[in-house]
């Protein structure tokens, strides 16, 4: 994703994530050169970085966050990515969130056949690995968005609340989701909305259950909103042996009737 350019110095700036599809970093390359790229986002800030860059490419408003860190916003100058002024660090919000003593969102890997998928899980605060826990899968699964992202989402307090009712909360990023995994990842679902996605959700949770013995495969539920509601229906009807209950919210039951 292009962020901007400095035509005077011959640089183009863009967001990429070659090593971790849940994160985003700023890179720089010369407009005319050998294609060498350089990461500019600070190496001690793992998560997602966003930039609103000036037309000259010399200044930007920079926002950093991750799943446990509320947005830190500052003004930076280029080409050195030097922080000039702190706008807000949300230190109080970070302190208040930490004081809740919640389990962190754990980013893990799962598989759908030969394909490796990103996923996360949230456990109850009184988690006991010797027990079996029911699972609630939060799904979206369509091309407009992504759910497995290392970015601040209000502390995922709704998911934390559900986890502390005694569930393992899981989200799995299926094929076609808005993640930086290349053309084939995005385009493969053309004419196949709901098929590959539900397959990845089913195979993904089965593989997680093989990895983590505390997942109770007899008590797996799934829920989602809009496209996630549609994927909930697809998953339940295509894989009833995997998904035992679900809540589909504002779903599209028939793609032929969608606008």
C-alpha positions as CSV (number, residue, x, y, z in Angstrom):
1,X,0.0,0.0,0.0
2,X,1.6,3.3,-1.1
3,X,1.8,6.0,1.5
4,X,3.5,8.8,-0.3
5,X,6.6,9.9,-2.2
6,X,9.4,12.4,-1.9
7,X,10.1,13.4,-5.5
8,X,13.0,15.7,-4.6
9,X,15.0,12.8,-3.0
10,X,13.5,10.1,-5.2
11,X,11.9,8.0,-2.5
12,X,8.6,6.1,-2.5
13,X,7.1,5.1,0.9
14,X,4.7,2.1,1.3
15,X,3.2,-0.2,3.9
16,X,4.2,-3.9,3.8
17,X,4.4,-6.9,6.0
18,X,6.7,-9.5,4.5
19,X,7.3,-11.5,7.7
20,X,4.1,-11.3,9.6
21,X,0.7,-10.9,8.0
22,X,-1.0,-9.6,11.2
23,X,1.3,-6.6,11.3
24,X,2.1,-3.5,9.1
25,X,5.3,-1.5,8.7
26,X,6.6,1.4,6.6
27,X,9.2,0.8,4.0
28,X,11.1,3.0,1.6
29,X,12.6,2.4,-1.8
30,X,14.1,4.6,-4.5
31,X,12.0,5.4,-7.5
32,X,14.9,4.7,-9.7
33,X,17.3,2.2,-8.4
34,X,18.0,-1.5,-7.9
35,X,14.7,-2.3,-6.0
36,X,16.4,-2.3,-2.5
37,X,13.9,-1.5,0.3
38,X,14.5,-0.3,3.8
39,X,12.2,-0.6,6.8
40,X,11.6,2.7,8.6
41,X,9.1,1.8,11.3
42,X,10.9,1.4,14.7
43,X,12.0,-2.1,15.3
44,X,10.9,-2.0,19.0
45,X,7.3,-1.3,18.0
46,X,5.8,-4.6,16.9
47,X,2.3,-4.3,15.6
48,X,0.7,-2.0,13.0
49,X,1.8,1.4,11.8
50,X,-0.3,3.9,9.9
51,X,0.9,7.1,8.2
52,X,-0.8,10.2,6.9
53,X,2.0,11.7,4.8
54,X,2.3,15.3,3.5
55,X,2.3,15.8,-0.3
56,X,6.1,16.6,-0.1
57,X,6.8,13.2,1.5
58,X,8.8,15.0,4.3
59,X,6.3,14.8,7.2
60,X,3.7,12.4,8.4
61,X,1.3,11.8,11.3
62,X,2.3,8.4,12.5
63,X,0.0,6.0,14.5
64,X,1.3,2.9,16.2
65,X,-0.7,0.2,18.1
66,X,-0.9,-3.5,18.7
67,X,-3.4,-5.8,20.4
68,X,-2.2,-4.6,23.9
69,X,-1.1,-1.1,23.2
70,X,-3.6,1.8,22.5
71,X,-2.7,4.1,19.7
72,X,0.5,6.2,20.1
73,X,0.4,9.1,17.7
74,X,3.3,11.4,16.8
75,X,4.6,13.7,14.1
76,X,7.6,12.3,12.2
77,X,10.0,13.7,9.7
78,X,11.5,11.9,6.7
79,X,13.7,10.4,5.3
80,X,15.0,9.5,8.8
81,X,11.6,8.7,10.4
82,X,12.5,11.1,13.3
83,X,9.8,11.7,15.9
84,X,9.3,15.5,16.1
85,X,6.3,15.8,18.4
86,X,4.3,13.4,20.5
87,X,0.5,14.0,19.9
88,X,-0.8,11.4,22.3
89,X,0.5,8.2,23.9
90,X,-2.7,7.1,25.6
91,X,-0.6,6.2,28.6
92,X,-3.5,6.3,31.0
93,X,-5.6,4.0,28.8
94,X,-2.8,1.5,28.6
95,X,-2.3,1.6,32.4
96,X,-6.1,1.1,33.0
97,X,-6.2,-1.8,30.5
98,X,-3.2,-3.5,32.1
99,X,-4.8,-3.1,35.6
100,X,-7.7,-5.3,34.4
101,X,-5.4,-8.3,34.6
102,X,-6.9,-9.9,31.4
103,X,-5.3,-12.8,29.4
104,X,-3.4,-11.4,26.4
105,X,-4.7,-12.1,22.9
106,X,-2.3,-14.9,21.7
107,X,-1.4,-15.0,18.0
108,X,-0.9,-18.6,16.8
109,X,-0.7,-20.6,13.6
110,X,-3.1,-23.2,12.3
111,X,-3.5,-25.1,9.1
112,X,-6.1,-25.8,6.4
113,X,-4.5,-28.7,4.5
114,X,-1.1,-27.5,3.3
115,X,-2.0,-23.8,3.9
116,X,-0.8,-22.1,7.1
117,X,-3.3,-19.6,8.6
118,X,-3.0,-16.9,11.2
119,X,-5.3,-17.2,14.2
120,X,-5.6,-15.8,17.7
121,X,-7.1,-17.0,20.9
122,X,-8.2,-15.5,24.3
123,X,-8.4,-17.7,27.4
124,X,-10.2,-17.0,30.7
125,X,-8.2,-15.4,33.5
126,X,-8.5,-18.5,35.6
127,X,-7.5,-20.8,32.7
128,X,-6.6,-24.3,33.6
129,X,-4.8,-26.2,30.8
130,X,-5.9,-29.6,32.3
131,X,-9.6,-28.8,31.6
132,X,-11.6,-28.9,28.4
133,X,-13.1,-25.6,27.2
134,X,-15.9,-24.8,24.8
135,X,-14.9,-22.6,21.9
136,X,-16.5,-19.6,20.3
137,X,-15.1,-18.6,16.9
138,X,-15.5,-15.0,15.9
139,X,-15.6,-15.0,12.0
140,X,-15.8,-12.4,9.3
141,X,-14.1,-14.2,6.4
142,X,-15.0,-12.0,3.5
143,X,-12.8,-9.8,1.3
144,X,-13.7,-6.4,2.9
145,X,-11.9,-7.0,6.3
146,X,-9.6,-9.1,8.4
147,X,-10.0,-10.2,12.0
148,X,-6.6,-11.6,12.9
149,X,-4.6,-8.4,13.1
150,X,-2.1,-7.2,15.7
151,X,-3.8,-3.8,16.2
152,X,-5.6,-2.1,19.0
153,X,-9.3,-2.9,18.9
154,X,-10.5,-1.4,22.2
155,X,-8.8,-4.2,24.2
156,X,-11.2,-6.8,22.7
157,X,-13.3,-6.3,25.8
158,X,-16.4,-8.1,24.4
159,X,-14.3,-11.1,23.6
160,X,-12.6,-10.9,27.0
161,X,-16.0,-10.8,28.7
162,X,-17.0,-14.0,26.8
163,X,-13.7,-15.7,27.6
164,X,-14.3,-15.1,31.3
165,X,-17.6,-16.8,31.1
166,X,-15.6,-19.9,30.6
167,X,-14.9,-20.0,26.8
168,X,-11.9,-20.0,24.6
169,X,-12.4,-17.3,22.0
170,X,-10.8,-17.9,18.6
171,X,-10.5,-16.1,15.3
172,X,-9.0,-17.6,12.2
173,X,-8.0,-15.7,9.0
174,X,-9.3,-17.7,6.0
175,X,-8.5,-17.3,2.3
176,X,-9.7,-14.1,0.7
177,X,-9.6,-12.0,3.8
178,X,-8.1,-8.5,3.6
179,X,-4.6,-9.6,4.6
180,X,-1.3,-8.8,2.8
181,X,-0.8,-12.3,1.5
182,X,-0.6,-11.7,-2.3
183,X,-2.8,-12.0,-5.3
184,X,-3.8,-15.6,-5.2
185,X,-4.8,-15.3,-1.5
186,X,-7.2,-12.5,-2.4
187,X,-8.4,-13.7,-5.9
188,X,-9.0,-17.4,-5.2
189,X,-12.4,-16.7,-3.7
190,X,-13.8,-15.2,-6.9
191,X,-17.1,-17.0,-7.5
192,X,-16.4,-19.0,-4.3
193,X,-17.6,-16.8,-1.5
194,X,-18.3,-19.1,1.4
195,X,-16.7,-22.3,0.2
196,X,-13.0,-21.8,0.8
197,X,-13.7,-19.6,3.9
198,X,-15.8,-22.2,5.7
199,X,-13.4,-25.0,4.7
200,X,-10.5,-23.0,6.3
201,X,-12.6,-22.2,9.4
202,X,-13.4,-25.9,9.9
203,X,-10.0,-27.3,9.1
204,X,-8.4,-24.5,11.1
205,X,-10.2,-25.2,14.4
206,X,-9.6,-28.9,13.9
207,X,-5.9,-28.3,13.6
208,X,-5.9,-26.0,16.7
209,X,-7.7,-28.8,18.6
210,X,-4.9,-31.1,17.7
211,X,-2.3,-28.6,18.9
212,X,-4.2,-27.6,22.1
213,X,-5.7,-30.4,24.2
214,X,-7.9,-28.0,26.2
215,X,-10.1,-27.4,23.2
216,X,-13.3,-29.4,23.4
217,X,-14.2,-30.4,19.9
218,X,-17.7,-31.4,21.0
219,X,-18.5,-27.8,22.0
220,X,-17.5,-25.5,19.1
221,X,-19.7,-22.5,18.2
222,X,-19.2,-19.8,15.6
223,X,-20.6,-16.3,15.2
224,X,-20.2,-13.3,13.0
225,X,-21.8,-10.1,11.7
226,X,-22.8,-9.3,8.1
227,X,-20.2,-11.3,6.0
228,X,-19.4,-13.1,9.2
229,X,-23.1,-14.0,9.6
230,X,-23.0,-15.5,6.1
231,X,-19.8,-17.4,7.0
232,X,-21.5,-18.6,10.1
233,X,-24.3,-20.2,8.0
234,X,-21.8,-21.6,5.5
235,X,-19.7,-23.1,8.2
236,X,-22.7,-24.7,10.1
237,X,-24.4,-26.1,7.1
238,X,-21.3,-27.3,5.2
239,X,-19.5,-28.7,8.3
240,X,-22.2,-29.6,10.9
241,X,-19.9,-32.2,12.4
242,X,-17.5,-29.4,13.4
243,X,-19.7,-26.5,14.3
244,X,-22.4,-27.4,16.9
245,X,-24.1,-24.1,17.4
246,X,-23.9,-20.6,15.9
247,X,-25.3,-17.1,15.9
248,X,-25.5,-15.5,12.4
249,X,-26.2,-11.7,12.6
250,X,-27.4,-9.6,9.7
251,X,-26.3,-12.3,7.2
252,X,-26.7,-12.6,3.5
253,X,-28.6,-15.9,3.1
254,X,-28.5,-15.9,-0.7
255,X,-25.7,-14.1,-2.6
256,X,-28.0,-13.8,-5.6
257,X,-30.0,-11.3,-3.6
258,X,-27.0,-9.2,-2.4
259,X,-26.6,-5.7,-3.8
